[in-house]
Amino acid sequence: MTDRTAGAIDAVPEADYMEQTVPAYPDLDDEDVLVPSGEPALEASEADVLEQSIAVPLDDDYEDTGSAY
């Protein structure tokens, strides 16, 4: 007899889990900031360049504040 019940909702196939846990840049420390070196190809204000170099946290969980957007 075949078990047709849905498995655990949170269940993720092992291959998908392994693929998603591999770091994109394994040799790069979290504190390192990728800053372009040398002559820039395009002109940009220094403030824009600094703003774009700020690391963004990868936390996908949002705090539940109880209010709607």
N, C-alpha and C positions, 0 to 999 in steps of 0.2 A: 504494500500500500504506500502511496506517495504522500508525504507530508506537504500540504499546500498552505500551511499557515505562513503568514508573513514573518520574517525573522525580526530581529531587533531593529528598531527604527534607526538607531545610532550606528548600526553595523556598517563598516566600511571595508571593502575588499582590501586584502593585505597589499596587493600591488599598488593600488591607488594611495593607500596610506604611506607606503614607502616613498612613492614618487613625490607626494606633497610635503614630506618631512626633509627632503634633501635641500640644503641651503643653496640659494642661487649663486652666492659668492662665498665658497667655503674658506678661502684664504683671507677674507676681509673681516677685520674686527668690527664690532658694532660701533665703536667710538670713531672709527676712521670715517672721514668725510671725503667724498669724491669731489675734488676741486680741479677744474681744468688748469693745465699748466701751459706756459708758453703764450704765444700770440693768439688771441681769440679770433675765430673765423667770422663772428658777427659782433656788432657793437651792442653793448647793453650797459645800463647804468650800474655803478658799483652796488647800489642798494638792491637792485633786482638780482644781481649775481649772488650776493650774500643771502638774500631771502631764499633763493632756490637751492643753496647749499645746506640748508637746515635739514637735519635728518627727521623723517616722519616716523612715529611709532607704528608698528605693524599690528597693533591691537585692533581686532575686528569687533570686539564687544563694546557696545554702547551702554553708558550708564542709564538706567531707567529713572528718569526724573519725574515721571508721572504726568508729564504734559505732552500734548500733541505738537508736532512740528508746525 
